Amino acid sequence: MSAAGLVEPLGPPSSFAKRVLVTGGAGFIASHVIVSLVEDYPNYMIINLDKLDYCASLKNLETISSKQNYKFIQGDICDSHFVKLLFETEKIDIVLHFAAQTHVGKHCFMLQLR
């Protein structure tokens, strides 16, 4: 994604057999799925869409960050206009949806023992 917030396709959609969108790709489980997909399916473009909220980390994706069939886009799946633009420009074939907020921070939950 460019600084202006526009989605920039990596290459012509036809250059890859399939274009896979993985939401929440900076989460623990999804990041490992993405690494496997990028390594096992070089003819698939794997597009990682993540908001990079408090529970996200790109560290698990460092080994594939420069691969030709991998692309990271920071964005929010709750922004319907952004998601529509993403589908139109990236020509998405498959969606793997992992995006969620599952962590309960210490400030949100406190167990008191009596």
URWO-V574636 format. One record per helix or strand of 2 or more residues. SS is the DSSP state (H for helix, E for strand). FROM is the first residue (numbers start at 0). TO is the last residue. If there is no record, write none. Layout:
ss from to
SS FROM TO
SS FROM TO
This chain:
ss from to
H 12 14
E 17 22
H 27 39
E 43 49
H 58 63
E 69 73
H 79 89
E 93 96
